[in-house]
Amino acid sequence: MDINVDALRRDLEEFYGSAAFGGFPAAFVDLAQVENASPQQLVELSRRAGLDLTDYEA
């Protein structure tokens, strides 16, 4: 499966950023990981976040 990494990164940044500023400061750690993550790491982070990767198929 080919993943649109840019869209996935953007959505993960929004997901963890919203959580961090919404009262879950521990999400800042995940947000920092997203910014520097490889494509494979992004896939793993998205699975942990419960995102559906089929939404990001290229």
C-alpha beads as a LAMMPS data file, in Angstrom:
LAMMPS data file: protein, C-alpha beads

58 atoms
57 bonds

1 atom types
1 bond types

-500.0 500.0 xlo xhi
-500.0 500.0 ylo yhi
-500.0 500.0 zlo zhi

Masses

1 110.0

Atoms # bond

1 1 1 0.000 0.000 0.000
2 1 1 1.366 3.417 -0.978
3 1 1 0.669 6.074 1.660
4 1 1 0.383 9.830 1.148
5 1 1 2.959 10.625 3.826
6 1 1 2.445 14.393 3.682
7 1 1 -1.285 14.112 4.380
8 1 1 -0.688 11.546 7.108
9 1 1 1.922 13.734 8.807
10 1 1 -0.365 16.785 8.614
11 1 1 -3.301 14.908 10.142
12 1 1 -1.156 13.388 12.889
13 1 1 0.204 16.829 13.751
14 1 1 -3.362 18.115 13.977
15 1 1 -4.470 15.084 16.022
16 1 1 -1.672 15.290 18.595
17 1 1 -1.609 19.094 18.585
18 1 1 -5.312 19.227 19.392
19 1 1 -4.830 16.698 22.175
20 1 1 -1.852 18.588 23.610
21 1 1 -3.619 21.931 23.658
22 1 1 -6.889 20.319 24.704
23 1 1 -5.648 19.304 28.117
24 1 1 -3.393 16.315 27.440
25 1 1 0.132 17.750 27.667
26 1 1 1.698 14.295 27.264
27 1 1 0.638 14.489 23.600
28 1 1 3.444 17.028 23.067
29 1 1 5.857 14.076 23.110
30 1 1 3.963 12.363 20.293
31 1 1 3.677 15.648 18.412
32 1 1 7.456 16.060 18.518
33 1 1 7.886 12.507 17.219
34 1 1 5.551 13.178 14.290
35 1 1 7.567 16.172 13.145
36 1 1 10.745 14.105 12.709
37 1 1 9.298 10.671 11.949
38 1 1 10.193 8.537 8.971
39 1 1 7.316 7.247 6.825
40 1 1 7.430 3.895 8.658
41 1 1 7.300 5.635 12.034
42 1 1 4.336 7.705 10.854
43 1 1 2.468 4.517 10.003
44 1 1 3.144 3.164 13.494
45 1 1 2.058 6.414 15.147
46 1 1 -1.119 6.461 13.090
47 1 1 -1.951 2.914 14.182
48 1 1 -1.455 3.906 17.819
49 1 1 -3.726 6.908 17.231
50 1 1 -6.372 4.695 15.646
51 1 1 -6.318 6.344 12.230
52 1 1 -7.525 4.374 9.223
53 1 1 -4.596 4.145 6.806
54 1 1 -6.885 3.447 3.867
55 1 1 -7.793 7.147 4.033
56 1 1 -4.187 7.923 3.071
57 1 1 -3.675 5.573 0.145
58 1 1 -1.929 7.347 -2.701

Bonds

1 1 1 2
2 1 2 3
3 1 3 4
4 1 4 5
5 1 5 6
6 1 6 7
7 1 7 8
8 1 8 9
9 1 9 10
10 1 10 11
11 1 11 12
12 1 12 13
13 1 13 14
14 1 14 15
15 1 15 16
16 1 16 17
17 1 17 18
18 1 18 19
19 1 19 20
20 1 20 21
21 1 21 22
22 1 22 23
23 1 23 24
24 1 24 25
25 1 25 26
26 1 26 27
27 1 27 28
28 1 28 29
29 1 29 30
30 1 30 31
31 1 31 32
32 1 32 33
33 1 33 34
34 1 34 35
35 1 35 36
36 1 36 37
37 1 37 38
38 1 38 39
39 1 39 40
40 1 40 41
41 1 41 42
42 1 42 43
43 1 43 44
44 1 44 45
45 1 45 46
46 1 46 47
47 1 47 48
48 1 48 49
49 1 49 50
50 1 50 51
51 1 51 52
52 1 52 53
53 1 53 54
54 1 54 55
55 1 55 56
56 1 56 57
57 1 57 58
